[in-house]
Amino acid sequence: MLLFGTAQGAPADPAWCHNLRANPVVDVEDGSERYTAEVFELDVRRATEIVTRRARVSEQLADYVTGAAPRVIPVFEVRRT
């Protein structure tokens, strides 16, 4: 699972990004399933690759990327523990 810190194209990362950086262990609810996971922020190069690739198929994400520039949109990977 990947989380994109787009903040809808705002010039700053959303507050939840700062929260995940400070406290990367989370409880996930996916439908009726619940589990604990750890969140890892991808490095800038990898995050940029993923955002660029996804923006090619998502007009909404492409708009967010344009609005956020020059900010790099952070991407977090959620890994079940």
NORCORWO-V388086 format. One line per field, one symbol per residue. ss: DSSP state (H for helix, E for strand, - for the rest). phi: phi as a letter, one per 20 degrees, with the letter a starting at -180 (. if undefined). burial: b if it has 9 or more other ideal C-beta (glycine too) atoms within 8 Angstrom, else e. A space follows every 50 residues. Layout:
ss: ???
phi: ???
burial: ???
This chain:
ss: -EEEE-HHH-----HHHHHHHH--EEEEEE--EEEEEEEEE--HHHHHHH HHHHH---HHHHHHHHHH-----EEEEEEE-
phi: .dddefllnffcffgffffffeceecdddcmeecbebddceffgffgfff ffffffdcfffgfffffegefeffcddedfd
burial: eebbbbbebeeebbeebeebeeebebebeeeeeebbbbbebbeeebbbeb bbebbeeeeebbbbbebbeeeebbbbbbeee
